[in-house]
Amino acid sequence: MNGKLKVGIAGYGVVGKRRRDVIDAHPTLQVVAVSDRTLGGDGVFDDGVHYFDDYKKLLSEDLDVLFVSLSNDINPDATIAGLEKGLHVFCEKPPGRDVADIERVIACEKQHPTLKLQYGFNHRYHDSVRDALEILKSGELGDVINLRAVYGKSQLITFNQTSWRTQRALAGGGVLLDQGIHMVDLLRLFAGEFADVHSFISNSVWNHDVEDNAYAMMRTNDGKVAMLHSSASQWRHRFGLEITLTKGALTLAGILSGSKSYGDETLTIARTTGDDRGNPEEEVRHYEQDLSWADEVAEFAAAIKTDRSIANGTSEDALNTMKLVYRIYCADADWKARWELDAGK
């Protein structure tokens, strides 16, 4: 293996295959086995990579690292199983169906302090996000006043997804947990933790037992206010985050993705002189390449190789983001009551 870390991928669908492309291009990682229930048995691909129809069989292989790209109901159990086998684990978001799932994982993680665990909050690695965060931290544009965020797509089910995403028992939630969780993570990244949360949650468009729209208004203890709309009826896919500061604004629009359906990725930087009559000087940055997947995996590999702490997507990040997602759900009294009724509480 030439000193490379041996990687197994549990869940070999669209995301698992994309992870493999990035892993295979990395100089210190090598995929040796994958699993997916759609593979219809066990065997060996032409390139020598072993494949299985169950992630539990995959864990019998000689591995150093496990990538988990399974459905929300299985992610936490597979992550725990990997840690208990002595493997470093990278798990896609969300970490599970609810807060209790990630708490179970963290309890296991604490028993294996030498192992690395990272969650795939991939949007942190987009260049527009990293540039915006660098500008914010520099203090050039002053302090954050408020944030407005929209992340939406046209359906709960798209061409490369399966119906488990509409079943609460398997998914835990709908568009907010599945896709909006990225924006929730970014709002926390740019504003900090939110103390007050108000929301409306709705499934009136697609009528599944998970939400197709979530509307939230949140405030931090130091007065930053964020407005979020996570939608599965946006019709035209959209990603947008506006951050208003005391000396200007940062506007992130579009996000480079595998589907290429969210438009061009740009960052608009507005700098006010206080005398510009609502028409401040603007700089627009355009981003042509999506290196986020490669950079994310490279950072994870470096943390393993050099025994560094995970910088982004820690289990604490996952826990706090999941807590906020569920605070948004439960801030809608009707939605909370419906959940409790379904759960027999």
Summary of the structure (lengths in Angstrom):
residues: 345
radius of gyration: 20.5
end to end distance: 52.5
largest distance: 68.9
contacts: 1171
relative contact order: 0.14
helix: 36%
strand: 27%
